[in-house]
Amino acid sequence: MVEGIDAVWAFLTAALVSLIAVRPAEWLARRVGAIDEPGPRSQHTAPTPRMSGVAILIGIQVAGWIWLPTGEETTCILLGALAVALVGALDDIFDLPALVKLIGQLAAATIPVIGGVYPVNLTIPFLGGFELGWVAYPLTVLGIALVMNVINLIDGIDGLAAGVCAIAAVAMAIIAVSLQRYEAGVLSALTAGGALGFLRYGFPPASSFMGDTGSNLLGYMIAVASVQGALKTNAVVALVFPLVLLAVPLLDTAFVVAKRIKHHQPIYQADRWHFHHRMANIGFSQRRTLAYLYGWTLVLALLALALRFVPYSDDRGNFDPLWTAIIVAVLLAAIAVTVYLAFVLEIIKRPRWRDDPD
């Protein structure tokens, strides 16, 4: 039987194993030719192994088999993790066509759904709850694949995707354990541990990249943990938290896709419109870029934790004035940080006043 403390042990196990496995993963990447050469979109200057997500996979697998309950659900989740990491590894080695990669992601996302990882009910505020029926299956598969690609798209500078996922996953683990969704808490915790173990080598100046092997895997694990947390909980509550925690990569993806559509480019075509590219264009160093984007993610994580733990309502429509004021203050702080960074990134342009001719 899984308990809340198991999330802590799962985190530590995944972090340690991932840390130890990075060097062997780098050796493997060199053997199979998975090397990232510097290019016009790159911020690194030397050829770097790009398949060290294998280390994250090993950490997740070891921690998962030890700390998750045995059964079909766990087996399918961990097999799905293996499958999605394999798709990512093939992409790191052979640079797969976008359609082939997407098919592989969808196939991998189907594995946990077959094992029973999908929400049965959905609650919409003011409209009530309803059963999803057969729609739950394709909806879950598409949702998992979407999160994989969202995380993959922000993996453009050293340590960004791993750090953002680690922050989000730690917050998810705390929230899941508090809701007594211990399996989801363990899944989130070992995801955070795997990401942090790799980050020792992935933080700038990075000696190793996790590649699509790692970014697809982390996206998969966060998505599966989110769905797992929704299984026996009010679904709207369980789904709101991941949306808040993943707001930075979601906003980044939405902005980039909108730009590509505006300029009539394929949405899968690489470009330099991501948040981290815009910061580089402004003159930010990699570490300063990480500080801003980590900080943004951390503020949103604190907002999610406040929404969970601040007793602003008694769930019967009665609001406590003091606690409500606190939650509003936290919300306004998150909005302020978001708007500030929108100006920094020049997504929102400062008004330019014309000089009075008189």
Secondary structure by P-SEA (a helix, b strand, c coil): ccccaaaaaaaaaaaaaaaaaaaaaaaaaaaaccccccccccccccccccccaaaaaaaaaaaaaccccccaaaaaaaaaaaaaaaaaaaaaaccccaaaaaaaaaaaaaccccccccccccccccbbbbbbccaaaaaaaaaaaaaaaaaaaacccccaaaaaaaaaaaaaaaaaaaacaaaaaaaaaaaaaaaaaaccccccccccccccccaaaaaaaaaaaaaaaacccaaaaaaaaaaaaaaaaaaaaaaaaaaaaaacccccccccccaaaaaaaacccaaaaaaaaaaaaaaaaaaaaaacccccccccccccaaaaaaaaaaaaaaaaaaaaaaaaaccccccccccccc
